[in-house]
Amino acid sequence: MEVSVSQFRAQLKDYLAKAKDGQDVVITDRGVPVARLTGVEGANLLEQLEREGLVTAPDQTRPAAPAVGPERGADSALSGLLKRLRR
């Protein structure tokens, strides 16, 4: 489906819904295609991988990790790595 930029702006929510439903929306500027809006297939990636048998759900839920503790304190390896990456 092709739609002009002005029509796309005016009805953005409708075209997002169409893309989510699997339709490709080609956005044109004065009749020239400039962009394509498609749905994101990765939104339900985990469910798709389960259906395909590539991953399985856990047998039981894991308890939440403590927010702060000896191994999760401010000086843990993960916290240090995140600090370096954010710089």
Biopython code that builds the backbone (N, CA, C, O; Angstrom):
import numpy as np
from Bio.PDB.StructureBuilder import StructureBuilder

atoms = [
    (1, "MET", "N", (0.837, -1.154, 0.000)),
    (1, "MET", "CA", (0.000, 0.000, 0.000)),
    (1, "MET", "C", (0.891, 1.229, 0.000)),
    (1, "MET", "O", (1.882, 1.283, 0.729)),
    (2, "GLU", "N", (0.542, 2.216, -0.817)),
    (2, "GLU", "CA", (1.288, 3.475, -0.877)),
    (2, "GLU", "C", (0.464, 4.588, -0.250)),
    (2, "GLU", "O", (-0.760, 4.618, -0.382)),
    (3, "VAL", "N", (1.139, 5.500, 0.429)),
    (3, "VAL", "CA", (0.484, 6.617, 1.087)),
    (3, "VAL", "C", (1.409, 7.829, 1.022)),
    (3, "VAL", "O", (2.628, 7.702, 1.144)),
    (4, "SER", "N", (0.818, 8.994, 0.830)),
    (4, "SER", "CA", (1.627, 10.215, 0.782)),
    (4, "SER", "C", (2.069, 10.603, 2.191)),
    (4, "SER", "O", (1.470, 10.179, 3.180)),
    (5, "VAL", "N", (3.107, 11.402, 2.268)),
    (5, "VAL", "CA", (3.627, 11.849, 3.558)),
    (5, "VAL", "C", (2.541, 12.567, 4.352)),
    (5, "VAL", "O", (2.380, 12.320, 5.547)),
    (6, "SER", "N", (1.796, 13.455, 3.694)),
    (6, "SER", "CA", (0.771, 14.213, 4.418)),
    (6, "SER", "C", (-0.337, 13.309, 4.937)),
    (6, "SER", "O", (-0.817, 13.499, 6.054)),
    (7, "GLN", "N", (-0.748, 12.327, 4.142)),
    (7, "GLN", "CA", (-1.780, 11.399, 4.584)),
    (7, "GLN", "C", (-1.239, 10.513, 5.702)),
    (7, "GLN", "O", (-1.958, 10.189, 6.648)),
    (8, "PHE", "N", (0.023, 10.126, 5.591)),
    (8, "PHE", "CA", (0.648, 9.303, 6.619)),
    (8, "PHE", "C", (0.679, 10.039, 7.956)),
    (8, "PHE", "O", (0.368, 9.460, 8.997)),
    (9, "ARG", "N", (1.052, 11.307, 7.921)),
    (9, "ARG", "CA", (1.081, 12.116, 9.148)),
    (9, "ARG", "C", (-0.306, 12.231, 9.769)),
    (9, "ARG", "O", (-0.467, 12.117, 10.984)),
    (10, "ALA", "N", (-1.300, 12.457, 8.920)),
    (10, "ALA", "CA", (-2.659, 12.671, 9.417)),
    (10, "ALA", "C", (-3.253, 11.408, 10.039)),
    (10, "ALA", "O", (-4.070, 11.495, 10.956)),
    (11, "GLN", "N", (-2.848, 10.236, 9.546)),
    (11, "GLN", "CA", (-3.437, 8.988, 10.016)),
    (11, "GLN", "C", (-2.358, 8.017, 10.496)),
    (11, "GLN", "O", (-2.431, 6.816, 10.238)),
    (12, "LEU", "N", (-1.375, 8.544, 11.186)),
    (12, "LEU", "CA", (-0.231, 7.748, 11.628)),
    (12, "LEU", "C", (-0.648, 6.505, 12.397)),
    (12, "LEU", "O", (-0.155, 5.410, 12.125)),
    (13, "LYS", "N", (-1.545, 6.664, 13.348)),
    (13, "LYS", "CA", (-1.951, 5.535, 14.184)),
    (13, "LYS", "C", (-2.563, 4.412, 13.338)),
    (13, "LYS", "O", (-2.312, 3.236, 13.599)),
    (14, "ASP", "N", (-3.353, 4.767, 12.341)),
    (14, "ASP", "CA", (-3.962, 3.754, 11.471)),
    (14, "ASP", "C", (-2.903, 2.985, 10.688)),
    (14, "ASP", "O", (-2.988, 1.764, 10.557)),
    (15, "TYR", "N", (-1.905, 3.701, 10.167)),
    (15, "TYR", "CA", (-0.863, 3.033, 9.384)),
    (15, "TYR", "C", (0.061, 2.192, 10.262)),
    (15, "TYR", "O", (0.573, 1.166, 9.813)),
    (16, "LEU", "N", (0.277, 2.612, 11.500)),
    (16, "LEU", "CA", (1.054, 1.786, 12.426)),
    (16, "LEU", "C", (0.319, 0.475, 12.699)),
    (16, "LEU", "O", (0.942, -0.585, 12.765)),
    (17, "ALA", "N", (-0.989, 0.545, 12.857)),
    (17, "ALA", "CA", (-1.783, -0.662, 13.084)),
    (17, "ALA", "C", (-1.709, -1.588, 11.876)),
    (17, "ALA", "O", (-1.617, -2.805, 12.030)),
    (18, "LYS", "N", (-1.749, -1.018, 10.678)),
    (18, "LYS", "CA", (-1.661, -1.839, 9.465)),
    (18, "LYS", "C", (-0.307, -2.528, 9.375)),
    (18, "LYS", "O", (-0.226, -3.698, 9.001)),
    (19, "ALA", "N", (0.757, -1.806, 9.718)),
    (19, "ALA", "CA", (2.094, -2.410, 9.695)),
    (19, "ALA", "C", (2.190, -3.519, 10.737)),
    (19, "ALA", "O", (2.786, -4.567, 10.488)),
    (20, "LYS", "N", (1.606, -3.284, 11.891)),
    (20, "LYS", "CA", (1.618, -4.298, 12.946)),
    (20, "LYS", "C", (0.887, -5.560, 12.496)),
    (20, "LYS", "O", (1.264, -6.671, 12.868)),
    (21, "ASP", "N", (-0.162, -5.378, 11.691)),
    (21, "ASP", "CA", (-0.937, -6.508, 11.182)),
    (21, "ASP", "C", (-0.269, -7.211, 10.007)),
    (21, "ASP", "O", (-0.797, -8.197, 9.492)),
    (22, "GLY", "N", (0.896, -6.709, 9.578)),
    (22, "GLY", "CA", (1.656, -7.396, 8.541)),
    (22, "GLY", "C", (1.660, -6.723, 7.178)),
    (22, "GLY", "O", (2.299, -7.228, 6.255)),
    (23, "GLN", "N", (0.972, -5.606, 7.022)),
    (23, "GLN", "CA", (0.983, -4.917, 5.736)),
    (23, "GLN", "C", (2.198, -4.008, 5.633)),
    (23, "GLN", "O", (2.603, -3.387, 6.616)),
    (24, "ASP", "N", (2.773, -3.932, 4.448)),
    (24, "ASP", "CA", (3.842, -2.968, 4.190)),
    (24, "ASP", "C", (3.206, -1.658, 3.757)),
    (24, "ASP", "O", (2.310, -1.645, 2.913)),
    (25, "VAL", "N", (3.670, -0.559, 4.335)),
    (25, "VAL", "CA", (3.175, 0.759, 3.979)),
    (25, "VAL", "C", (4.344, 1.525, 3.360)),
    (25, "VAL", "O", (5.344, 1.791, 4.027)),
    (26, "VAL", "N", (4.210, 1.875, 2.085)),
    (26, "VAL", "CA", (5.242, 2.636, 1.387)),
    (26, "VAL", "C", (4.838, 4.103, 1.435)),
    (26, "VAL", "O", (3.755, 4.475, 0.984)),
    (27, "ILE", "N", (5.711, 4.921, 1.983)),
    (27, "ILE", "CA", (5.441, 6.346, 2.128)),
    (27, "ILE", "C", (6.083, 7.074, 0.950)),
    (27, "ILE", "O", (7.265, 6.894, 0.657)),
    (28, "THR", "N", (5.275, 7.902, 0.282)),
    (28, "THR", "CA", (5.759, 8.607, -0.902)),
    (28, "THR", "C", (5.799, 10.111, -0.662)),
    (28, "THR", "O", (5.008, 10.658, 0.106)),
    (29, "ASP", "N", (6.733, 10.760, -1.332)),
    (29, "ASP", "CA", (6.843, 12.216, -1.320)),
    (29, "ASP", "C", (6.699, 12.682, -2.764)),
    (29, "ASP", "O", (7.593, 12.494, -3.588)),
    (30, "ARG", "N", (5.554, 13.294, -3.049)),
    (30, "ARG", "CA", (5.230, 13.736, -4.414)),
    (30, "ARG", "C", (5.295, 12.578, -5.403)),
    (30, "ARG", "O", (5.793, 12.716, -6.520)),
    (31, "GLY", "N", (4.777, 11.429, -4.961)),
    (31, "GLY", "CA", (4.699, 10.260, -5.827)),
    (31, "GLY", "C", (5.940, 9.402, -5.864)),
    (31, "GLY", "O", (5.934, 8.345, -6.495)),
    (32, "VAL", "N", (7.007, 9.823, -5.207)),
    (32, "VAL", "CA", (8.261, 9.066, -5.200)),
    (32, "VAL", "C", (8.388, 8.328, -3.870)),
    (32, "VAL", "O", (8.361, 8.960, -2.813)),
    (33, "PRO", "N", (8.528, 6.992, -3.904)),
    (33, "PRO", "CA", (8.676, 6.244, -2.653)),
    (33, "PRO", "C", (9.947, 6.667, -1.911)),
    (33, "PRO", "O", (11.030, 6.724, -2.494)),
    (34, "VAL", "N", (9.796, 6.961, -0.612)),
    (34, "VAL", "CA", (10.938, 7.401, 0.188)),
    (34, "VAL", "C", (11.173, 6.531, 1.415)),
    (34, "VAL", "O", (12.272, 6.535, 1.971)),
    (35, "ALA", "N", (10.164, 5.788, 1.844)),
    (35, "ALA", "CA", (10.337, 4.954, 3.040)),
    (35, "ALA", "C", (9.323, 3.830, 3.019)),
    (35, "ALA", "O", (8.295, 3.898, 2.345)),
    (36, "ARG", "N", (9.645, 2.787, 3.779)),
    (36, "ARG", "CA", (8.741, 1.648, 3.918)),
    (36, "ARG", "C", (8.547, 1.373, 5.405)),
    (36, "ARG", "O", (9.513, 1.276, 6.161)),
    (37, "LEU", "N", (7.304, 1.252, 5.810)),
    (37, "LEU", "CA", (6.966, 0.935, 7.194)),
    (37, "LEU", "C", (6.499, -0.515, 7.232)),
    (37, "LEU", "O", (5.540, -0.889, 6.557)),
    (38, "THR", "N", (7.189, -1.323, 8.028)),
    (38, "THR", "CA", (6.818, -2.726, 8.174)),
    (38, "THR", "C", (6.729, -3.064, 9.646)),
    (38, "THR", "O", (7.305, -2.371, 10.485)),
    (39, "GLY", "N", (6.018, -4.114, 9.959)),
    (39, "GLY", "CA", (5.921, -4.562, 11.340)),
    (39, "GLY", "C", (7.236, -5.175, 11.801)),
    (39, "GLY", "O", (8.046, -5.628, 10.992)),
    (40, "VAL", "N", (7.429, -5.180, 13.090)),
    (40, "VAL", "CA", (8.636, -5.759, 13.665)),
    (40, "VAL", "C", (8.345, -7.209, 14.009)),
    (40, "VAL", "O", (7.480, -7.498, 14.836)),
    (41, "GLU", "N", (9.064, -8.112, 13.378)),
    (41, "GLU", "CA", (8.841, -9.531, 13.620)),
    (41, "GLU", "C", (9.436, -9.977, 14.943)),
    (41, "GLU", "O", (9.012, -10.991, 15.498)),
    (42, "GLY", "N", (10.410, -9.239, 15.458)),
    (42, "GLY", "CA", (11.092, -9.645, 16.671)),
    (42, "GLY", "C", (10.326, -9.356, 17.941)),
    (42, "GLY", "O", (10.792, -9.708, 19.025)),
    (43, "ALA", "N", (9.159, -8.723, 17.846)),
    (43, "ALA", "CA", (8.420, -8.365, 19.048)),
    (43, "ALA", "C", (8.038, -9.599, 19.865)),
    (43, "ALA", "O", (8.046, -9.552, 21.095)),
    (44, "ASN", "N", (7.710, -10.683, 19.205)),
    (44, "ASN", "CA", (7.349, -11.922, 19.898)),
    (44, "ASN", "C", (8.378, -13.008, 19.624)),
    (44, "ASN", "O", (8.029, -14.174, 19.445)),
    (45, "LEU", "N", (9.634, -12.623, 19.593)),
    (45, "LEU", "CA", (10.702, -13.544, 19.238)),
    (45, "LEU", "C", (10.764, -14.733, 20.173)),
    (45, "LEU", "O", (10.919, -15.864, 19.712)),
    (46, "LEU", "N", (10.647, -14.512, 21.477)),
    (46, "LEU", "CA", (10.742, -15.613, 22.423)),
    (46, "LEU", "C", (9.616, -16.626, 22.198)),
    (46, "LEU", "O", (9.850, -17.835, 22.230)),
    (47, "GLU", "N", (8.401, -16.133, 21.971)),
    (47, "GLU", "CA", (7.283, -17.038, 21.711)),
    (47, "GLU", "C", (7.513, -17.826, 20.427)),
    (47, "GLU", "O", (7.211, -19.019, 20.371)),
    (48, "GLN", "N", (8.039, -17.178, 19.405)),
    (48, "GLN", "CA", (8.320, -17.851, 18.144)),
    (48, "GLN", "C", (9.378, -18.937, 18.333)),
    (48, "GLN", "O", (9.240, -20.037, 17.797)),
    (49, "LEU", "N", (10.434, -18.635, 19.091)),
    (49, "LEU", "CA", (11.482, -19.622, 19.337)),
    (49, "LEU", "C", (10.945, -20.814, 20.126)),
    (49, "LEU", "O", (11.362, -21.948, 19.891)),
    (50, "GLU", "N", (10.027, -20.569, 21.054)),
    (50, "GLU", "CA", (9.403, -21.666, 21.795)),
    (50, "GLU", "C", (8.576, -22.549, 20.858)),
    (50, "GLU", "O", (8.648, -23.775, 20.936)),
    (51, "ARG", "N", (7.789, -21.924, 19.969)),
    (51, "ARG", "CA", (6.972, -22.700, 19.023)),
    (51, "ARG", "C", (7.839, -23.563, 18.119)),
    (51, "ARG", "O", (7.466, -24.685, 17.776)),
    (52, "GLU", "N", (8.991, -23.039, 17.736)),
    (52, "GLU", "CA", (9.887, -23.767, 16.850)),
    (52, "GLU", "C", (10.722, -24.805, 17.592)),
    (52, "GLU", "O", (11.459, -25.567, 16.967)),
    (53, "GLY", "N", (10.614, -24.843, 18.909)),
    (53, "GLY", "CA", (11.344, -25.825, 19.700)),
    (53, "GLY", "C", (12.798, -25.487, 19.930)),
    (53, "GLY", "O", (13.575, -26.352, 20.335)),
    (54, "LEU", "N", (13.187, -24.244, 19.679)),
    (54, "LEU", "CA", (14.586, -23.853, 19.846)),
    (54, "LEU", "C", (14.916, -23.463, 21.281)),
    (54, "LEU", "O", (16.068, -23.570, 21.701)),
    (55, "VAL", "N", (13.911, -23.009, 22.041)),
    (55, "VAL", "CA", (14.079, -22.727, 23.460)),
    (55, "VAL", "C", (12.884, -23.317, 24.196)),
    (55, "VAL", "O", (11.824, -23.542, 23.612)),
    (56, "THR", "N", (13.073, -23.559, 25.463)),
    (56, "THR", "CA", (11.969, -24.063, 26.281)),
    (56, "THR", "C", (11.801, -23.154, 27.491)),
    (56, "THR", "O", (12.755, -22.546, 27.978)),
    (57, "ALA", "N", (10.563, -23.081, 27.959)),
    (57, "ALA", "CA", (10.280, -22.291, 29.150)),
    (57, "ALA", "C", (10.875, -23.002, 30.365)),
    (57, "ALA", "O", (10.981, -24.228, 30.354)),
    (58, "PRO", "N", (11.262, -22.278, 31.402)),
    (58, "PRO", "CA", (11.825, -22.919, 32.597)),
    (58, "PRO", "C", (10.762, -23.748, 33.315)),
    (58, "PRO", "O", (9.568, -23.459, 33.236)),
    (59, "ASP", "N", (11.222, -24.783, 34.015)),
    (59, "ASP", "CA", (10.309, -25.643, 34.772)),
    (59, "ASP", "C", (9.720, -24.909, 35.967)),
    (59, "ASP", "O", (8.579, -25.159, 36.357)),
    (60, "GLN", "N", (10.488, -24.015, 36.538)),
    (60, "GLN", "CA", (10.017, -23.258, 37.694)),
    (60, "GLN", "C", (10.580, -21.842, 37.623)),
    (60, "GLN", "O", (11.582, -21.595, 36.953)),
    (61, "THR", "N", (9.929, -20.921, 38.319)),
    (61, "THR", "CA", (10.411, -19.544, 38.310)),
    (61, "THR", "C", (11.598, -19.403, 39.240)),
    (61, "THR", "O", (11.686, -20.071, 40.270)),
    (62, "ARG", "N", (12.507, -18.525, 38.862)),
    (62, "ARG", "CA", (13.681, -18.268, 39.693)),
    (62, "ARG", "C", (13.378, -17.125, 40.635)),
    (62, "ARG", "O", (12.660, -16.196, 40.266)),
    (63, "PRO", "N", (13.907, -17.172, 41.840)),
    (63, "PRO", "CA", (13.715, -16.033, 42.746)),
    (63, "PRO", "C", (14.477, -14.821, 42.213)),
    (63, "PRO", "O", (15.510, -14.955, 41.557)),
    (64, "ALA", "N", (13.953, -13.656, 42.503)),
    (64, "ALA", "CA", (14.612, -12.427, 42.061)),
    (64, "ALA", "C", (15.946, -12.266, 42.774)),
    (64, "ALA", "O", (16.082, -12.608, 43.949)),
    (65, "ALA", "N", (16.911, -11.750, 42.063)),
    (65, "ALA", "CA", (18.221, -11.495, 42.651)),
    (65, "ALA", "C", (18.127, -10.300, 43.585)),
    (65, "ALA", "O", (17.352, -9.379, 43.327)),
    (66, "PRO", "N", (18.893, -10.296, 44.653)),
    (66, "PRO", "CA", (18.857, -9.141, 45.556)),
    (66, "PRO", "C", (19.388, -7.899, 44.847)),
    (66, "PRO", "O", (20.328, -7.969, 44.056)),
    (67, "ALA", "N", (18.774, -6.779, 45.144)),
    (67, "ALA", "CA", (19.179, -5.528, 44.506)),
    (67, "ALA", "C", (20.601, -5.149, 44.908)),
    (67, "ALA", "O", (21.387, -4.709, 44.069)),
    (68, "VAL", "N", (20.933, -5.316, 46.179)),
    (68, "VAL", "CA", (22.277, -5.010, 46.665)),
    (68, "VAL", "C", (22.690, -6.132, 47.604)),
    (68, "VAL", "O", (21.923, -6.550, 48.471)),
    (69, "GLY", "N", (23.869, -6.594, 47.425)),
    (69, "GLY", "CA", (24.397, -7.650, 48.266)),
    (69, "GLY", "C", (25.882, -7.750, 48.049)),
    (69, "GLY", "O", (26.443, -6.984, 47.265)),
    (70, "PRO", "N", (26.533, -8.668, 48.718)),
    (70, "PRO", "CA", (27.990, -8.767, 48.572)),
    (70, "PRO", "C", (28.424, -8.987, 47.126)),
    (70, "PRO", "O", (29.417, -8.412, 46.681)),
    (71, "GLU", "N", (27.682, -9.820, 46.391)),
    (71, "GLU", "CA", (28.088, -10.071, 45.014)),
    (71, "GLU", "C", (27.442, -9.113, 44.029)),
    (71, "GLU", "O", (27.784, -9.135, 42.847)),
    (72, "ARG", "N", (26.516, -8.268, 44.480)),
    (72, "ARG", "CA", (25.840, -7.339, 43.577)),
    (72, "ARG", "C", (26.016, -5.890, 44.015)),
    (72, "ARG", "O", (25.250, -5.026, 43.588)),
    (73, "GLY", "N", (26.959, -5.618, 44.815)),
    (73, "GLY", "CA", (27.178, -4.263, 45.308)),
    (73, "GLY", "C", (27.735, -3.350, 44.239)),
    (73, "GLY", "O", (27.839, -3.723, 43.070)),
    (74, "ALA", "N", (28.083, -2.174, 44.648)),
    (74, "ALA", "CA", (28.558, -1.156, 43.709)),
    (74, "ALA", "C", (29.869, -1.547, 43.055)),
    (74, "ALA", "O", (30.215, -1.020, 41.997)),
    (75, "ASP", "N", (30.610, -2.471, 43.674)),
    (75, "ASP", "CA", (31.913, -2.841, 43.136)),
    (75, "ASP", "C", (31.888, -4.168, 42.383)),
    (75, "ASP", "O", (32.950, -4.725, 42.103)),
    (76, "SER", "N", (30.712, -4.690, 42.048)),
    (76, "SER", "CA", (30.663, -5.960, 41.329)),
    (76, "SER", "C", (31.215, -5.792, 39.924)),
    (76, "SER", "O", (31.318, -4.674, 39.419)),
    (77, "ALA", "N", (31.564, -6.891, 39.303)),
    (77, "ALA", "CA", (32.144, -6.848, 37.967)),
    (77, "ALA", "C", (31.167, -6.251, 36.968)),
    (77, "ALA", "O", (31.569, -5.475, 36.102)),
    (78, "LEU", "N", (29.889, -6.600, 37.074)),
    (78, "LEU", "CA", (28.899, -6.076, 36.147)),
    (78, "LEU", "C", (28.714, -4.571, 36.317)),
    (78, "LEU", "O", (28.632, -3.838, 35.331)),
    (79, "SER", "N", (28.649, -4.115, 37.553)),
    (79, "SER", "CA", (28.508, -2.684, 37.785)),
    (79, "SER", "C", (29.715, -1.924, 37.246)),
    (79, "SER", "O", (29.567, -0.854, 36.654)),
    (80, "GLY", "N", (30.888, -2.467, 37.447)),
    (80, "GLY", "CA", (32.089, -1.817, 36.940)),
    (80, "GLY", "C", (32.089, -1.749, 35.424)),
    (80, "GLY", "O", (32.473, -0.737, 34.839)),
    (81, "LEU", "N", (31.656, -2.832, 34.790)),
    (81, "LEU", "CA", (31.591, -2.858, 33.327)),
    (81, "LEU", "C", (30.596, -1.810, 32.831)),
    (81, "LEU", "O", (30.891, -1.080, 31.885)),
    (82, "LEU", "N", (29.436, -1.729, 33.451)),
    (82, "LEU", "CA", (28.435, -0.750, 33.039)),
    (82, "LEU", "C", (28.941, 0.681, 33.211)),
    (82, "LEU", "O", (28.685, 1.538, 32.365)),
    (83, "LYS", "N", (29.645, 0.934, 34.282)),
    (83, "LYS", "CA", (30.201, 2.274, 34.491)),
    (83, "LYS", "C", (31.173, 2.633, 33.373)),
    (83, "LYS", "O", (31.167, 3.756, 32.870)),
    (84, "ARG", "N", (32.010, 1.668, 32.988)),
    (84, "ARG", "CA", (32.981, 1.948, 31.918)),
    (84, "ARG", "C", (32.281, 2.163, 30.588)),
    (84, "ARG", "O", (32.700, 3.018, 29.807)),
    (85, "LEU", "N", (31.216, 1.402, 30.308)),
    (85, "LEU", "CA", (30.520, 1.519, 29.033)),
    (85, "LEU", "C", (29.757, 2.825, 28.932)),
    (85, "LEU", "O", (29.574, 3.343, 27.830)),
    (86, "ARG", "N", (29.310, 3.366, 30.045)),
    (86, "ARG", "CA", (28.520, 4.600, 30.035)),
    (86, "ARG", "C", (29.372, 5.844, 29.872)),
    (86, "ARG", "O", (28.830, 6.919, 29.613)),
    (87, "ARG", "N", (30.671, 5.738, 30.012)),
    (87, "ARG", "CA", (31.547, 6.911, 29.912)),
    (87, "ARG", "C", (31.733, 7.340, 28.496)),
    (87, "ARG", "O", (32.442, 8.312, 28.233)),
]
sb = StructureBuilder()
sb.init_structure("model")
sb.init_model(0)
sb.init_chain("A")
sb.init_seg("    ")
for serial, (resi, resn, name, xyz) in enumerate(atoms, 1):
    if name == "N":
        sb.init_residue(resn, " ", resi, " ")
    sb.init_atom(name, np.array(xyz, "f"), 0.0, 1.0, " ", f" {name:<3s}", serial, name[0])
structure = sb.get_structure()
